[in-house]
Amino acid sequence: MSRKCDLCGKHTVFGNKVSHAKNHSRRSWRPNLVNVKTKLDGTVQTIKVCTRCLKGGKVLKHIA
């Protein structure tokens, strides 16, 4: 199960956590993903969408 937005492709990014003493340790930034039921091509599907796409109106929630 990938941590990737199905609309914009935003995914986990890796980098360094840097302390005040300039010590480096690896860390990751994960996108804020939400499972949303939406209507695509006439069928109801559940897709993973980042909250920025959801807030921006790129996908509409399906109401049963």
Steps between C-alpha positions, in 0.01 A plus 500: 500500500674814382490833678426700188221735395308352207435845349815711533756226574624650827701234687736442794817711489821414686759733646698589809386618842761755610539580869629822650844335526482420125460125558333335199262206519271367228127574512201500268218739419172324425207657314168546678291241312129430537297211358210655307210336320445678170322436174741430213375397154154420638620267777565575867865445590709559811819691426777648713511878470719756677308759698630779274326341198186442706493858625581635152192333352686263267276214618143493626390267779232252399186521715295181499 
